[in-house]
Amino acid sequence: MASYQRKTVLTPPEAFELAADILSNVLKLSKTGQSDHEATFTGEEGTVALSAHRHGPYTSVTATTDKLRTSRLDYEVQRILSWMPYEPGDKRGPASTRLMGRGPRGSKRAWSASASSR
């Protein structure tokens, strides 16, 4: 199991929405549970549990995977976290250039096939 953390200006619902978009389109994971501060996604690649807690203007997002070794799931979770804007005014993280050209709040949310087959 591995855990990854990111501080972001997104609210918990926005962070879960971004993660759901990428996890369902790139890794074909399905949401298997959600509460106000937690969401779980499961599929062939494994399971990832997200928790998000607001602290003032920032949200602390933690993602935990169920794999013992670094897997594709781990790499995609790291990419999701890098997509989350760190400071107000940030559009997207450094790994975002491998996905589509619009930011996480853009009107079109399509993820390229090349991103899912790297």
PLY file of the C-alpha trace (Angstrom):
ply
format ascii 1.0
element vertex 118
property float x
property float y
property float z
element edge 117
property int vertex1
property int vertex2
end_header
0.00 0.00 0.00
1.15 3.48 -0.80
-0.16 6.90 0.22
0.20 10.19 -1.61
-0.79 13.65 -0.42
-1.44 17.04 -2.05
-2.48 20.43 -0.73
-4.84 22.16 -3.16
-7.21 25.10 -3.42
-9.95 22.80 -4.77
-12.82 22.02 -2.44
-13.29 18.35 -1.47
-16.19 17.89 -3.96
-14.08 19.43 -6.76
-11.14 17.17 -5.90
-13.39 14.09 -5.95
-14.94 15.18 -9.26
-11.52 15.59 -10.90
-10.35 12.23 -9.56
-13.55 10.50 -10.70
-13.16 11.90 -14.23
-9.61 10.61 -14.60
-10.00 7.32 -12.73
-13.13 6.34 -14.66
-11.84 7.38 -18.10
-8.16 6.41 -17.90
-8.14 3.42 -15.53
-11.78 2.33 -15.88
-12.28 2.37 -12.11
-15.80 2.67 -10.71
-16.78 4.67 -7.66
-17.68 2.14 -4.98
-18.27 4.53 -2.08
-18.34 8.20 -1.17
-19.04 10.40 1.83
-18.38 14.11 2.41
-14.67 13.52 3.02
-13.88 10.17 1.40
-14.31 8.36 -1.92
-13.29 4.87 -3.01
-12.71 3.67 -6.57
-12.23 0.03 -7.60
-11.45 -1.80 -10.84
-9.05 -4.23 -12.53
-6.05 -2.01 -11.73
-6.85 -2.06 -8.01
-8.48 0.16 -5.41
-7.74 3.75 -4.47
-9.22 5.50 -1.42
-9.27 9.30 -1.43
-9.81 11.52 1.57
-10.13 15.29 1.42
-10.33 17.69 4.35
-10.62 21.46 4.12
-8.22 23.52 6.26
-8.85 27.23 5.73
-8.34 28.11 2.05
-6.73 24.74 1.25
-7.82 21.12 1.05
-5.53 18.29 2.04
-6.09 15.36 -0.34
-4.69 11.93 0.52
-4.82 8.98 -1.88
-4.07 5.43 -0.73
-3.66 2.53 -3.16
-3.92 -1.18 -2.37
-0.89 -2.38 -4.36
2.26 -3.60 -2.62
4.54 -2.49 -5.46
4.44 0.67 -7.53
1.81 0.06 -10.21
0.11 1.92 -13.01
-2.53 2.89 -10.46
0.14 4.60 -8.34
1.45 6.57 -11.33
-2.03 7.71 -12.35
-2.88 8.73 -8.77
0.29 10.84 -8.70
-0.77 12.46 -11.99
-4.24 13.21 -10.61
-2.74 14.93 -7.59
-0.41 16.97 -9.81
-3.45 18.19 -11.77
-4.89 19.80 -8.64
-4.01 23.51 -8.48
-1.79 24.32 -5.52
-2.36 28.08 -5.19
-5.25 30.34 -6.25
-4.74 31.21 -9.90
-2.87 28.00 -10.75
-4.45 26.31 -13.72
-3.00 22.81 -13.51
-0.01 20.76 -12.42
3.19 19.86 -14.26
2.05 16.42 -15.44
-1.05 17.82 -17.10
0.58 18.25 -20.52
0.27 14.50 -21.07
-3.50 14.76 -20.78
-5.80 17.02 -22.78
-5.18 20.72 -23.27
-7.84 22.10 -20.94
-7.54 22.43 -17.21
-9.62 20.49 -14.71
-12.31 23.17 -14.67
-12.48 23.46 -18.48
-15.77 22.95 -20.27
-14.58 19.80 -22.07
-13.23 16.91 -20.03
-11.91 14.35 -22.42
-8.79 12.36 -21.71
-6.70 11.23 -24.65
-6.34 7.57 -25.51
-2.57 7.97 -25.45
-2.75 8.92 -21.77
-4.55 5.69 -20.96
-2.19 3.48 -22.96
1.21 4.77 -21.98
0 1
1 2
2 3
3 4
4 5
5 6
6 7
7 8
8 9
9 10
10 11
11 12
12 13
13 14
14 15
15 16
16 17
17 18
18 19
19 20
20 21
21 22
22 23
23 24
24 25
25 26
26 27
27 28
28 29
29 30
30 31
31 32
32 33
33 34
34 35
35 36
36 37
37 38
38 39
39 40
40 41
41 42
42 43
43 44
44 45
45 46
46 47
47 48
48 49
49 50
50 51
51 52
52 53
53 54
54 55
55 56
56 57
57 58
58 59
59 60
60 61
61 62
62 63
63 64
64 65
65 66
66 67
67 68
68 69
69 70
70 71
71 72
72 73
73 74
74 75
75 76
76 77
77 78
78 79
79 80
80 81
81 82
82 83
83 84
84 85
85 86
86 87
87 88
88 89
89 90
90 91
91 92
92 93
93 94
94 95
95 96
96 97
97 98
98 99
99 100
100 101
101 102
102 103
103 104
104 105
105 106
106 107
107 108
108 109
109 110
110 111
111 112
112 113
113 114
114 115
115 116
116 117
